[in-house]
Amino acid sequence: MPLTNQVIIMLNEITTQVKNKKSLTTEDESLIKETFNKILSSGQYYDVDEIESWFNNEGTWTHKPTIVRITNMSHYVQSRFEQAPKKLKIVSDSDCDC
């Protein structure tokens, strides 16, 4: 599945905010994880392979270990998001019109 424009915009935000593309700081990693979480929380989805491909082709990301690290973070966030229990609304018996 190709990346949507909204996902690409968020990936561009990562690109502009990370200063050193060869060495991610803990702040950079937090930003990246938060960005992927925002993508998923907004109802957008991404294919991890597409994320890796985008960073490989973007131009400013030339350090392969950094791209692999970002790809791994995107997969980690996606897995955690999918495993998170969905919040259910509990309806009492008195609220039911059955």
SEDO-734050 format. One record per residue: x, y, z of N, C-alpha, C in turn; residue in three letters. Coordinates in pm, 1 decimal. Atoms other than C-alpha are relative to their C-alpha. Layout:
<r><n_u>X</n_u><n_v>Y</n_v><n_w>Z</n_w><ca_u>X</ca_u><ca_v>Y</ca_v><ca_w>Z</ca_w><c_u>X</c_u><c_v>Y</c_v><c_w>Z</c_w><type>ALA</type></r>
...
! end
This chain:
<r><n_u>84.5</n_u><n_v>-116.7</n_v><n_w>0.0</n_w><ca_u>0.0</ca_u><ca_v>0.0</ca_v><ca_w>0.0</ca_w><c_u>89.5</c_u><c_v>123.6</c_v><c_w>0.0</c_w><type>MET</type></r>
<r><n_u>-81.9</n_u><n_v>-122.1</n_v><n_w>5.1</n_w><ca_u>152.3</ca_u><ca_v>334.7</ca_v><ca_w>-99.3</ca_w><c_u>-31.6</c_u><c_v>92.1</c_v><c_w>118.2</c_w><type>PRO</type></r>
<r><n_u>17.6</n_u><n_v>-94.3</n_v><n_w>-110.2</n_w><ca_u>199.6</ca_u><ca_v>602.0</ca_v><ca_w>164.3</ca_w><c_u>-93.7</c_u><c_v>112.5</c_v><c_w>-42.1</c_w><type>LEU</type></r>
<r><n_u>90.7</n_u><n_v>-110.8</n_v><n_w>28.7</n_w><ca_u>-71.4</ca_u><ca_v>866.2</ca_v><ca_w>184.5</ca_w><c_u>74.3</c_u><c_v>132.4</c_v><c_w>14.8</c_w><type>THR</type></r>
<r><n_u>-61.1</n_u><n_v>-133.2</n_v><n_w>-10.7</n_w><ca_u>3.8</ca_u><ca_v>1237.6</ca_v><ca_w>157.7</ca_w><c_u>19.4</c_u><c_v>41.1</c_v><c_w>145.7</c_w><type>ASN</type></r>
<r><n_u>-12.0</n_u><n_v>-37.1</n_v><n_w>-141.5</n_w><ca_u>-62.2</ca_u><ca_v>1281.9</ca_v><ca_w>530.7</ca_w><c_u>119.0</c_u><c_v>-69.5</c_v><c_w>65.2</c_w><type>GLN</type></r>
<r><n_u>-114.0</n_u><n_v>72.8</n_v><n_w>-56.2</n_w><ca_u>192.1</ca_u><ca_v>1012.7</ca_v><ca_w>618.9</ca_w><c_u>130.2</c_u><c_v>61.5</c_v><c_w>-50.3</c_w><type>VAL</type></r>
<r><n_u>-120.9</n_u><n_v>-60.7</n_v><n_w>57.5</n_w><ca_u>449.2</ca_u><ca_v>1168.0</ca_v><ca_w>383.8</ca_w><c_u>29.4</c_u><c_v>134.8</c_v><c_w>65.7</c_w><type>ILE</type></r>
<r><n_u>-18.6</n_u><n_v>-128.5</n_v><n_w>-69.0</n_w><ca_u>393.9</ca_u><ca_v>1508.7</ca_v><ca_w>546.2</ca_w><c_u>62.6</c_u><c_v>-22.9</c_v><c_w>137.4</c_w><type>ILE</type></r>
<r><n_u>-55.4</n_u><n_v>30.5</n_v><n_w>-132.5</n_w><ca_u>464.3</ca_u><ca_v>1353.6</ca_v><ca_w>887.9</ca_w><c_u>145.2</c_u><c_v>-48.3</c_v><c_w>-11.0</c_w><type>MET</type></r>
<r><n_u>-138.0</n_u><n_v>45.5</n_v><n_w>19.9</n_w><ca_u>778.0</ca_u><ca_v>1181.9</ca_v><ca_w>753.8</ca_w><c_u>91.0</c_u><c_v>118.0</c_v><c_w>-32.5</c_w><type>LEU</type></r>
<r><n_u>-77.5</n_u><n_v>-121.3</n_v><n_w>29.0</n_w><ca_u>895.0</ca_u><ca_v>1517.6</ca_v><ca_w>617.7</ca_w><c_u>28.2</c_u><c_v>79.0</c_v><c_w>127.7</c_w><type>ASN</type></r>
<r><n_u>-22.9</n_u><n_v>-67.1</n_v><n_w>-128.5</n_w><ca_u>851.9</ca_u><ca_v>1661.1</ca_v><ca_w>967.8</ca_w><c_u>117.1</c_u><c_v>-64.5</c_v><c_w>73.4</c_w><type>GLU</type></r>
<r><n_u>-114.6</n_u><n_v>69.3</n_v><n_w>-60.9</n_w><ca_u>1091.3</ca_u><ca_v>1394.7</ca_v><ca_w>1097.0</ca_w><c_u>128.5</c_u><c_v>47.6</c_v><c_w>-66.7</c_w><type>ILE</type></r>
<r><n_u>-118.9</n_u><n_v>-39.7</n_v><n_w>75.8</n_w><ca_u>1337.4</ca_u><ca_v>1486.6</ca_v><ca_w>822.5</ca_w><c_u>46.0</c_u><c_v>140.8</c_v><c_w>36.3</c_w><type>THR</type></r>
<r><n_u>-38.9</n_u><n_v>-137.9</n_v><n_w>-29.4</n_w><ca_u>1328.8</ca_u><ca_v>1857.6</ca_v><ca_w>903.0</ca_w><c_u>43.1</c_u><c_v>18.6</c_v><c_w>145.1</c_w><type>THR</type></r>
<r><n_u>-30.9</n_u><n_v>-20.5</n_v><n_w>-141.3</n_w><ca_u>1350.5</ca_u><ca_v>1816.1</ca_v><ca_w>1280.8</ca_w><c_u>124.0</c_u><c_v>-75.3</c_v><c_w>47.7</c_w><type>GLN</type></r>
<r><n_u>-120.5</n_u><n_v>74.2</n_v><n_w>-38.7</n_w><ca_u>1631.9</ca_u><ca_v>1559.3</ca_v><ca_w>1298.5</ca_w><c_u>120.2</c_u><c_v>67.5</c_v><c_w>-65.8</c_w><type>VAL</type></r>
<r><n_u>-114.1</n_u><n_v>-75.9</n_v><n_w>52.0</n_w><ca_u>1956.6</ca_u><ca_v>1753.4</ca_v><ca_w>1261.7</ca_w><c_u>111.2</c_u><c_v>-90.1</c_v><c_w>-52.5</c_w><type>LYS</type></r>
<r><n_u>-109.4</n_u><n_v>88.7</n_v><n_w>38.8</n_w><ca_u>2216.8</ca_u><ca_v>1475.2</ca_v><ca_w>1249.8</ca_w><c_u>-59.0</c_u><c_v>-130.6</c_v><c_w>-52.5</c_w><type>ASN</type></r>
<r><n_u>61.9</n_u><n_v>116.4</n_v><n_w>63.5</n_w><ca_u>2099.6</ca_u><ca_v>1210.9</ca_v><ca_w>1003.3</ca_w><c_u>82.8</c_u><c_v>-127.6</c_v><c_w>17.4</c_w><type>LYS</type></r>
<r><n_u>-85.4</n_u><n_v>117.8</n_v><n_w>-17.6</n_w><ca_u>2387.8</ca_u><ca_v>978.0</ca_v><ca_w>1095.1</ca_w><c_u>-1.1</c_u><c_v>-53.6</c_v><c_w>142.3</c_w><type>LYS</type></r>
<r><n_u>1.6</n_u><n_v>43.2</n_v><n_w>-139.7</n_w><ca_u>2333.2</ca_u><ca_v>958.8</ca_v><ca_w>1470.5</ca_w><c_u>-123.0</c_u><c_v>58.2</c_v><c_w>69.1</c_w><type>SER</type></r>
<r><n_u>122.4</n_u><n_v>-45.6</n_v><n_w>-64.2</n_w><ca_u>1992.2</ca_u><ca_v>977.1</ca_v><ca_w>1635.3</ca_w><c_u>21.4</c_u><c_v>16.2</c_v><c_w>150.0</c_w><type>LEU</type></r>
<r><n_u>-3.9</n_u><n_v>-21.5</n_v><n_w>-144.6</n_w><ca_u>1970.3</ca_u><ca_v>1125.9</ca_v><ca_w>1983.3</ca_w><c_u>-124.5</c_u><c_v>-63.8</c_v><c_w>61.4</c_w><type>THR</type></r>
<r><n_u>119.8</n_u><n_v>53.2</n_v><n_w>-65.7</n_w><ca_u>1722.4</ca_u><ca_v>1002.9</ca_v><ca_w>2242.8</ca_w><c_u>-119.9</c_u><c_v>90.6</c_v><c_w>-26.8</c_w><type>THR</type></r>
<r><n_u>108.3</n_u><n_v>-93.0</n_v><n_w>33.0</n_w><ca_u>1519.0</ca_u><ca_v>1316.7</ca_v><ca_w>2169.4</ca_w><c_u>-52.8</c_u><c_v>-27.6</c_v><c_w>-140.9</c_w><type>GLU</type></r>
<r><n_u>40.5</n_u><n_v>33.8</n_v><n_w>136.7</n_w><ca_u>1517.9</ca_u><ca_v>1228.0</ca_v><ca_w>1799.1</ca_w><c_u>-85.1</c_u><c_v>-126.5</c_v><c_w>-0.5</c_w><type>ASP</type></r>
<r><n_u>73.9</n_u><n_v>126.2</n_v><n_w>-4.2</n_w><ca_u>1403.0</ca_u><ca_v>875.4</ca_v><ca_w>1877.7</ca_w><c_u>-138.3</c_u><c_v>19.2</c_v><c_w>60.4</c_w><type>GLU</type></r>
<r><n_u>130.6</n_u><n_v>-29.5</n_v><n_w>-59.9</n_w><ca_u>1124.3</ca_u><ca_v>1005.6</ca_v><ca_w>2101.3</ca_w><c_u>-90.5</c_u><c_v>69.8</c_v><c_w>-100.5</c_w><type>SER</type></r>
<r><n_u>75.3</n_u><n_v>-71.4</n_v><n_w>102.8</n_w><ca_u>1013.7</ca_u><ca_v>1243.4</ca_v><ca_w>1826.5</ca_w><c_u>-49.5</c_u><c_v>-96.5</c_v><c_w>-107.6</c_w><type>LEU</type></r>
<r><n_u>35.0</n_u><n_v>93.9</n_v><n_w>106.2</n_w><ca_u>1015.4</ca_u><ca_v>963.5</ca_v><ca_w>1568.7</ca_w><c_u>-110.8</c_u><c_v>-94.0</c_v><c_w>46.5</c_w><type>ILE</type></r>
<r><n_u>103.5</n_u><n_v>89.8</n_v><n_w>-52.8</n_w><ca_u>815.0</ca_u><ca_v>724.6</ca_v><ca_w>1787.5</ca_w><c_u>-132.5</c_u><c_v>73.5</c_v><c_w>16.5</c_w><type>LYS</type></r>
<r><n_u>120.4</n_u><n_v>-80.9</n_v><n_w>-18.4</n_w><ca_u>568.9</ca_u><ca_v>1001.0</ca_v><ca_w>1873.2</ca_w><c_u>-66.6</c_u><c_v>28.8</c_v><c_w>-134.7</c_w><type>GLU</type></r>
<r><n_u>53.8</n_u><n_v>-28.3</n_v><n_w>133.2</n_w><ca_u>528.1</ca_u><ca_v>1084.7</ca_v><ca_w>1503.7</ca_w><c_u>-71.3</c_u><c_v>-122.1</c_v><c_w>-56.6</c_w><type>THR</type></r>
<r><n_u>65.7</n_u><n_v>120.9</n_v><n_w>49.3</n_w><ca_u>452.3</ca_u><ca_v>724.1</ca_v><ca_w>1409.4</ca_w><c_u>-127.3</c_u><c_v>-29.2</c_v><c_w>78.8</c_w><type>PHE</type></r>
<r><n_u>120.0</n_u><n_v>18.4</n_v><n_w>-81.1</n_w><ca_u>207.2</ca_u><ca_v>704.2</ca_v><ca_w>1697.8</ca_w><c_u>-110.4</c_u><c_v>96.0</c_v><c_w>-43.5</c_w><type>ASN</type></r>
<r><n_u>97.7</n_u><n_v>-98.1</n_v><n_w>48.8</n_w><ca_u>35.0</ca_u><ca_v>1023.3</ca_v><ca_w>1574.5</ca_w><c_u>-62.1</c_u><c_v>-46.5</c_v><c_w>-131.3</c_w><type>LYS</type></r>
<r><n_u>49.9</n_u><n_v>49.3</n_v><n_w>129.0</n_w><ca_u>6.0</ca_u><ca_v>872.5</ca_v><ca_w>1226.8</ca_w><c_u>-107.5</c_u><c_v>-105.0</c_v><c_w>23.6</c_w><type>ILE</type></r>
<r><n_u>94.2</n_u><n_v>108.8</n_v><n_w>-24.7</n_w><ca_u>-165.1</ca_u><ca_v>562.1</ca_v><ca_w>1360.0</ca_w><c_u>-122.7</c_u><c_v>47.7</c_v><c_w>77.3</c_w><type>LEU</type></r>
<r><n_u>111.8</n_u><n_v>-51.3</n_v><n_w>-79.3</n_w><ca_u>-380.4</ca_u><ca_v>750.1</ca_v><ca_w>1612.4</ca_w><c_u>-97.0</c_u><c_v>81.6</c_v><c_w>-83.8</c_w><type>SER</type></r>
<r><n_u>86.8</n_u><n_v>-80.6</n_v><n_w>86.6</n_w><ca_u>-515.5</ca_u><ca_v>971.2</ca_v><ca_w>1334.0</ca_w><c_u>-77.2</c_u><c_v>-86.2</c_v><c_w>-99.7</c_w><type>SER</type></r>
<r><n_u>72.4</n_u><n_v>89.3</n_v><n_w>90.0</n_w><ca_u>-644.9</ca_u><ca_v>663.6</ca_v><ca_w>1151.1</ca_w><c_u>75.4</c_u><c_v>-34.9</c_v><c_w>-126.9</c_w><type>GLY</type></r>
<r><n_u>-83.1</n_u><n_v>31.8</n_v><n_w>116.1</n_w><ca_u>-367.0</ca_u><ca_v>650.9</ca_v><ca_w>893.4</ca_w><c_u>76.7</c_u><c_v>-128.7</c_v><c_w>28.3</c_w><type>GLN</type></r>
<r><n_u>-79.7</n_u><n_v>121.5</n_v><n_w>-14.4</n_w><ca_u>-177.1</ca_u><ca_v>330.2</ca_v><ca_w>830.3</ca_w><c_u>116.7</c_u><c_v>6.0</c_v><c_w>-95.8</c_w><type>TYR</type></r>
<r><n_u>-117.2</n_u><n_v>3.3</n_v><n_w>87.3</n_w><ca_u>159.0</ca_u><ca_v>254.3</ca_v><ca_w>674.3</ca_w><c_u>55.5</c_u><c_v>-141.1</c_v><c_w>-3.9</c_w><type>TYR</type></r>
<r><n_u>-72.8</n_u><n_v>125.2</n_v><n_w>15.9</n_w><ca_u>353.1</ca_u><ca_v>-41.7</ca_v><ca_w>544.8</ca_w><c_u>144.6</c_u><c_v>29.9</c_v><c_w>38.5</c_w><type>ASP</type></r>
<r><n_u>-136.0</n_u><n_v>-23.7</n_v><n_w>-48.9</n_w><ca_u>689.9</ca_u><ca_v>-68.9</ca_v><ca_w>719.1</ca_w><c_u>100.0</c_u><c_v>1.3</c_v><c_w>-115.4</c_w><type>VAL</type></r>
<r><n_u>-89.6</n_u><n_v>2.1</n_v><n_w>116.4</n_w><ca_u>859.9</ca_u><ca_v>-156.2</ca_v><ca_w>389.1</ca_w><c_u>-7.5</c_u><c_v>131.0</c_v><c_w>-77.7</c_w><type>ASP</type></r>
<r><n_u>16.4</n_u><n_v>-129.2</n_v><n_w>67.5</n_w><ca_u>717.0</ca_u><ca_v>163.1</ca_v><ca_w>237.1</ca_w><c_u>71.7</c_u><c_v>111.4</c_v><c_w>77.1</c_w><type>GLU</type></r>
<r><n_u>-72.0</n_u><n_v>-98.3</n_v><n_w>-82.4</n_w><ca_u>858.5</ca_u><ca_v>363.2</ca_v><ca_w>529.5</ca_w><c_u>149.4</c_u><c_v>-7.6</c_v><c_w>-30.1</c_w><type>ILE</type></r>
<r><n_u>-142.8</n_u><n_v>17.7</n_v><n_w>29.0</n_w><ca_u>1204.3</ca_u><ca_v>216.8</ca_v><ca_w>469.3</ca_w><c_u>33.7</c_u><c_v>51.1</c_v><c_w>-139.6</c_w><type>GLU</type></r>
<r><n_u>-22.1</n_u><n_v>-44.5</n_v><n_w>137.7</n_w><ca_u>1176.3</ca_u><ca_v>280.5</ca_v><ca_w>95.8</ca_w><c_u>-2.6</c_u><c_v>152.6</c_v><c_w>-9.3</c_w><type>SER</type></r>
<r><n_u>10.3</n_u><n_v>-146.1</n_v><n_w>3.9</n_w><ca_u>1070.3</ca_u><ca_v>642.1</ca_v><ca_w>153.6</ca_w><c_u>128.5</c_u><c_v>63.7</c_v><c_w>52.9</c_w><type>TRP</type></r>
<r><n_u>-122.6</n_u><n_v>-57.1</n_v><n_w>-56.6</n_w><ca_u>1371.2</ca_u><ca_v>713.7</ca_v><ca_w>376.7</ca_w><c_u>120.8</c_u><c_v>-27.2</c_v><c_w>-89.4</c_w><type>PHE</type></r>
<r><n_u>-109.7</n_u><n_v>30.4</n_v><n_w>93.0</n_w><ca_u>1605.5</ca_u><ca_v>539.7</ca_v><ca_w>130.0</ca_w><c_u>-0.1</c_u><c_v>94.2</c_v><c_w>-119.8</c_w><type>ASN</type></r>
<r><n_u>12.5</n_u><n_v>-81.0</n_v><n_w>121.7</n_w><ca_u>1474.9</ca_u><ca_v>751.2</ca_v><ca_w>-159.0</ca_w><c_u>-10.5</c_u><c_v>149.9</c_v><c_w>26.3</c_w><type>ASN</type></r>
<r><n_u>25.4</n_u><n_v>-140.2</n_v><n_w>-33.0</n_w><ca_u>1422.5</ca_u><ca_v>1081.2</ca_v><ca_w>26.1</ca_w><c_u>117.5</c_u><c_v>90.2</c_v><c_w>-35.8</c_w><type>GLU</type></r>
<r><n_u>-115.2</n_u><n_v>-79.8</n_v><n_w>42.2</n_w><ca_u>1776.6</ca_u><ca_v>1204.1</ca_v><ca_w>-35.4</ca_w><c_u>92.9</c_u><c_v>43.2</c_v><c_w>111.0</c_w><type>GLY</type></r>
<r><n_u>-87.1</n_u><n_v>-47.6</n_v><n_w>-107.7</n_w><ca_u>1903.0</ca_u><ca_v>1344.6</ca_v><ca_w>293.9</ca_w><c_u>38.7</c_u><c_v>-111.1</c_v><c_w>96.6</c_w><type>THR</type></r>
<r><n_u>-31.2</n_u><n_v>114.3</n_v><n_w>-86.4</n_w><ca_u>1904.9</ca_u><ca_v>1007.3</ca_v><ca_w>469.5</ca_w><c_u>91.4</c_u><c_v>-94.8</c_v><c_w>-77.0</c_w><type>TRP</type></r>
<r><n_u>-96.0</n_u><n_v>82.0</n_v><n_w>73.9</n_w><ca_u>2222.0</ca_u><ca_v>837.5</ca_v><ca_w>346.2</ca_w><c_u>66.4</c_u><c_v>-105.7</c_v><c_w>87.5</c_w><type>THR</type></r>
<r><n_u>-63.5</n_u><n_v>92.9</n_v><n_w>-94.2</n_w><ca_u>2331.9</ca_u><ca_v>645.4</ca_v><ca_w>657.0</ca_w><c_u>-94.7</c_u><c_v>-117.9</c_v><c_w>24.0</c_w><type>HIS</type></r>
<r><n_u>87.8</n_u><n_v>117.5</n_v><n_w>-2.7</n_w><ca_u>2181.6</ca_u><ca_v>296.7</ca_v><ca_w>623.9</ca_w><c_u>-37.5</c_u><c_v>-44.8</c_v><c_w>141.7</c_w><type>LYS</type></r>
<r><n_u>40.1</n_u><n_v>41.0</n_v><n_w>-135.8</n_w><ca_u>2197.0</ca_u><ca_v>206.1</ca_v><ca_w>997.9</ca_w><c_u>-107.3</c_u><c_v>90.4</c_v><c_w>61.8</c_w><type>PRO</type></r>
<r><n_u>102.0</n_u><n_v>-91.6</n_v><n_w>-51.2</n_w><ca_u>1990.3</ca_u><ca_v>516.2</ca_v><ca_w>1079.3</ca_w><c_u>-134.9</c_u><c_v>-30.4</c_v><c_w>-63.5</c_w><type>THR</type></r>
<r><n_u>124.7</n_u><n_v>34.8</n_v><n_w>69.1</n_w><ca_u>1729.8</ca_u><ca_v>423.7</ca_v><ca_w>817.2</ca_w><c_u>-57.4</c_u><c_v>-129.2</c_v><c_w>57.7</c_w><type>ILE</type></r>
<r><n_u>44.8</n_u><n_v>126.6</n_v><n_w>-59.2</n_w><ca_u>1713.3</ca_u><ca_v>71.6</ca_v><ca_w>959.0</ca_w><c_u>-57.0</c_u><c_v>24.6</c_v><c_w>139.6</c_w><type>VAL</type></r>
<r><n_u>48.6</n_u><n_v>-32.3</n_v><n_w>-135.1</n_w><ca_u>1671.6</ca_u><ca_v>215.6</ca_v><ca_w>1310.9</ca_w><c_u>-137.8</c_u><c_v>64.5</c_v><c_w>-6.7</c_w><type>ARG</type></r>
<r><n_u>130.4</n_u><n_v>-65.0</n_v><n_w>14.7</n_w><ca_u>1383.0</ca_u><ca_v>438.4</ca_v><ca_w>1199.3</ca_w><c_u>-104.7</c_u><c_v>-102.1</c_v><c_w>-43.4</c_w><type>ILE</type></r>
<r><n_u>91.9</n_u><n_v>104.1</n_v><n_w>45.6</n_w><ca_u>1222.8</ca_u><ca_v>145.3</ca_v><ca_w>1017.2</ca_w><c_u>-38.6</c_u><c_v>-91.3</c_v><c_w>116.1</c_w><type>THR</type></r>
<r><n_u>28.8</n_u><n_v>84.2</n_v><n_w>-116.1</n_w><ca_u>1252.7</ca_u><ca_v>-67.7</ca_v><ca_w>1330.7</ca_w><c_u>-93.1</c_u><c_v>70.4</c_v><c_w>98.5</c_w><type>ASN</type></r>
<r><n_u>88.3</n_u><n_v>-75.1</n_v><n_w>-89.1</n_w><ca_u>1092.1</ca_u><ca_v>208.0</ca_v><ca_w>1537.8</ca_w><c_u>-141.5</c_u><c_v>5.7</c_v><c_w>-55.8</c_w><type>MET</type></r>
<r><n_u>134.0</n_u><n_v>-4.4</n_v><n_w>60.2</n_w><ca_u>803.9</ca_u><ca_v>234.9</ca_v><ca_w>1290.2</ca_w><c_u>-71.2</c_u><c_v>-133.4</c_v><c_w>19.8</c_w><type>SER</type></r>
<r><n_u>58.1</n_u><n_v>132.6</n_v><n_w>-20.6</n_w><ca_u>747.9</ca_u><ca_v>-140.0</ca_v><ca_w>1318.0</ca_w><c_u>-38.0</c_u><c_v>-21.0</c_v><c_w>146.4</c_w><type>HIS</type></r>
<r><n_u>26.1</n_u><n_v>11.8</n_v><n_w>-143.4</n_w><ca_u>770.2</ca_u><ca_v>-130.0</ca_v><ca_w>1698.2</ca_w><c_u>-126.8</c_u><c_v>76.5</c_v><c_w>38.7</c_w><type>TYR</type></r>
<r><n_u>116.5</n_u><n_v>-82.3</n_v><n_w>-33.7</n_w><ca_u>516.5</ca_u><ca_v>152.8</ca_v><ca_w>1726.1</ca_w><c_u>-126.4</c_u><c_v>-61.3</c_v><c_w>-59.5</c_w><type>VAL</type></r>
<r><n_u>115.3</n_u><n_v>61.2</n_v><n_w>65.0</n_w><ca_u>283.6</ca_u><ca_v>-17.4</ca_v><ca_w>1478.4</ca_w><c_u>-44.5</c_u><c_v>-126.2</c_v><c_w>75.6</c_w><type>GLN</type></r>
<r><n_u>32.8</n_u><n_v>122.2</n_v><n_w>-74.6</n_w><ca_u>300.4</ca_u><ca_v>-348.1</ca_v><ca_w>1669.0</ca_w><c_u>-64.7</c_u><c_v>32.9</c_v><c_w>133.9</c_w><type>SER</type></r>
<r><n_u>58.0</n_u><n_v>-41.9</n_v><n_w>-128.7</n_w><ca_u>233.3</ca_u><ca_v>-176.7</ca_v><ca_w>2001.5</ca_w><c_u>-139.3</c_u><c_v>57.1</c_v><c_w>-18.6</c_w><type>ARG</type></r>
<r><n_u>130.3</n_u><n_v>-60.7</n_v><n_w>26.7</n_w><ca_u>-55.8</ca_u><ca_v>18.7</ca_v><ca_w>1850.6</ca_w><c_u>-103.9</c_u><c_v>-108.2</c_v><c_w>-27.6</c_w><type>PHE</type></r>
<r><n_u>93.2</n_u><n_v>107.0</n_v><n_w>35.3</n_w><ca_u>-215.4</ca_u><ca_v>-296.9</ca_v><ca_w>1709.1</ca_w><c_u>-31.5</c_u><c_v>-89.4</c_v><c_w>119.2</c_w><type>GLU</type></r>
<r><n_u>21.6</n_u><n_v>86.1</n_v><n_w>-115.7</n_w><ca_u>-176.1</ca_u><ca_v>-485.5</ca_v><ca_w>2037.7</ca_w><c_u>-68.8</c_u><c_v>71.3</c_v><c_w>115.6</c_w><type>GLN</type></r>
<r><n_u>60.7</n_u><n_v>-76.4</n_v><n_w>-108.8</n_w><ca_u>-312.1</ca_u><ca_v>-206.9</ca_v><ca_w>2256.2</ca_w><c_u>-147.9</c_u><c_v>-34.8</c_v><c_w>8.8</c_w><type>ALA</type></r>
<r><n_u>142.9</n_u><n_v>31.2</n_v><n_w>-12.5</n_w><ca_u>-650.7</ca_u><ca_v>-297.2</ca_v><ca_w>2398.4</ca_w><c_u>-83.8</c_u><c_v>121.8</c_v><c_w>-37.3</c_w><type>PRO</type></r>
<r><n_u>89.3</n_u><n_v>-108.4</n_v><n_w>40.2</n_w><ca_u>-921.0</ca_u><ca_v>-92.1</ca_v><ca_w>2239.5</ca_w><c_u>-89.1</c_u><c_v>36.0</c_v><c_w>118.5</c_w><type>LYS</type></r>
<r><n_u>84.3</n_u><n_v>-43.6</n_v><n_w>-110.3</n_w><ca_u>-1116.8</ca_u><ca_v>114.1</ca_v><ca_w>2486.6</ca_w><c_u>-145.7</c_u><c_v>-26.1</c_v><c_w>-37.0</c_w><type>LYS</type></r>
<r><n_u>139.3</n_u><n_v>33.5</n_v><n_w>23.9</n_w><ca_u>-1466.9</ca_u><ca_v>-19.8</ca_v><ca_w>2510.3</ca_w><c_u>-88.7</c_u><c_v>83.1</c_v><c_w>90.8</c_w><type>LEU</type></r>
<r><n_u>96.4</n_u><n_v>-73.7</n_v><n_w>-79.2</n_w><ca_u>-1764.0</ca_u><ca_v>175.4</ca_v><ca_w>2626.2</ca_w><c_u>-93.3</c_u><c_v>-102.4</c_v><c_w>63.3</c_w><type>LYS</type></r>
<r><n_u>86.1</n_u><n_v>94.3</n_v><n_w>-70.3</n_w><ca_u>-1954.7</ca_u><ca_v>-18.4</ca_v><ca_w>2890.2</ca_w><c_u>-137.0</c_u><c_v>63.7</c_v><c_w>15.4</c_w><type>ILE</type></r>
<r><n_u>137.5</n_u><n_v>-47.6</n_v><n_w>-6.7</n_w><ca_u>-2328.7</ca_u><ca_v>19.8</ca_v><ca_w>2867.1</ca_w><c_u>-69.8</c_u><c_v>-78.3</c_v><c_w>110.0</c_w><type>VAL</type></r>
<r><n_u>71.7</n_u><n_v>69.3</n_v><n_w>-107.4</n_w><ca_u>-2533.1</ca_u><ca_v>-56.9</ca_v><ca_w>3174.8</ca_w><c_u>-131.0</c_u><c_v>-55.3</c_v><c_w>-54.0</c_w><type>SER</type></r>
<r><n_u>125.4</n_u><n_v>61.9</n_v><n_w>43.1</n_w><ca_u>-2845.5</ca_u><ca_v>-270.2</ca_v><ca_w>3147.6</ca_w><c_u>-113.5</c_u><c_v>101.3</c_v><c_w>-7.2</c_w><type>ASP</type></r>
<r><n_u>108.2</n_u><n_v>-98.8</n_v><n_w>-1.4</n_w><ca_u>-3063.1</ca_u><ca_v>30.2</ca_v><ca_w>3226.5</ca_w><c_u>4.6</c_u><c_v>91.7</c_v><c_w>-122.0</c_w><type>SER</type></r>
<r><n_u>-12.2</n_u><n_v>-83.9</n_v><n_w>119.1</n_w><ca_u>-2930.8</ca_u><ca_v>213.8</ca_v><ca_w>2918.8</ca_w><c_u>-44.7</c_u><c_v>-71.9</c_v><c_w>-126.6</c_w><type>ASP</type></r>
<r><n_u>34.6</n_u><n_v>79.4</n_v><n_w>117.4</n_w><ca_u>-3034.2</ca_u><ca_v>-65.3</ca_v><ca_w>2684.1</ca_w><c_u>-148.9</c_u><c_v>12.6</c_v><c_w>-30.2</c_w><type>CYS</type></r>
<r><n_u>139.8</n_u><n_v>-9.6</n_v><n_w>42.0</n_w><ca_u>-3357.1</ca_u><ca_v>-22.7</ca_v><ca_w>2486.5</ca_w><c_u>-51.2</c_u><c_v>-133.2</c_v><c_w>-53.6</c_w><type>ASP</type></r>
<r><n_u>38.6</n_u><n_v>131.5</n_v><n_w>51.9</n_w><ca_u>-3386.8</ca_u><ca_v>-396.5</ca_v><ca_w>2422.8</ca_w><c_u>-139.0</c_u><c_v>-38.9</c_v><c_w>45.2</c_w><type>CYS</type></r>
! end
